[in-house]
Amino acid sequence: MWFNGQQVDIYWTGGDGMATEYTREQQAFSRECIQEGLFLLMEDQPLDEITVSAISQRSGISRMGFYRNYKSKQDVLDDYFSSQMDHLIDQLGEVEPLNAENIIPRYFEFVRDHSTRFRLAIVSGGDQILHDCFARTVGKFFDQNVKRPWFTGTYAEFWQSFVTSGLYAVTVRWIGENFLTPIPVLTSVVAHLAAQPPRDISNVAINSTADEDE
């Protein structure tokens, strides 16, 4: 915030409930300003060239205010995408019935609605941060919602890694083609990728034509 031509931060540490609520609101506002400032800068330059000083100047939040909220510019991106994806998890958890055909379209609609910032993260060098948020989101969603005897331990860990990488690759390609592929097609692809329980593959033929001829 600006006061008498100088950049200052409002920071209230009072002990009563009203002061605490005010502090939380101010912190949330400061973080939104910092996030907005970073994304505006990312429109013109890659992430690794952006400085905290530049973010502070663009957002109107002092360097001290920045470091009250974040350790680094990478933390800013992580916080933004983690928050957005947590909202997505909450929404998906309320879908009835909770199955791949119902939740996957919601996911791709979410990506399309947030496409500007997804694309900025990918092209400006923040793709690893975005991927890590994907990994946490997939893991959290299935930990909360998939209750199957086989979905435990090492199997679940490797399964999540596989599905996360596949979903991320599909998402990046879809954004890159400017959403040309219809969501029902993507839903079919991802459902086949994600919804397969373990099975004995020792006698499964790789050549599908051979299977059809039998």
Secondary structure as GFF3:
##gff-version 3
##sequence-region A 1 214
A	DSSP	beta_strand	2	3	.	.	.	ID=ss1
A	DSSP	beta_strand	6	7	.	.	.	ID=ss2
A	DSSP	alpha_helix	17	42	.	.	.	ID=ss3
A	DSSP	three_ten_helix	47	49	.	.	.	ID=ss4
A	DSSP	alpha_helix	52	59	.	.	.	ID=ss5
A	DSSP	alpha_helix	63	69	.	.	.	ID=ss6
A	DSSP	alpha_helix	73	92	.	.	.	ID=ss7
A	DSSP	alpha_helix	100	113	.	.	.	ID=ss8
A	DSSP	alpha_helix	115	123	.	.	.	ID=ss9
A	DSSP	alpha_helix	127	145	.	.	.	ID=ss10
A	DSSP	alpha_helix	153	176	.	.	.	ID=ss11
A	DSSP	alpha_helix	183	194	.	.	.	ID=ss12
A	DSSP	alpha_helix	208	213	.	.	.	ID=ss13
###
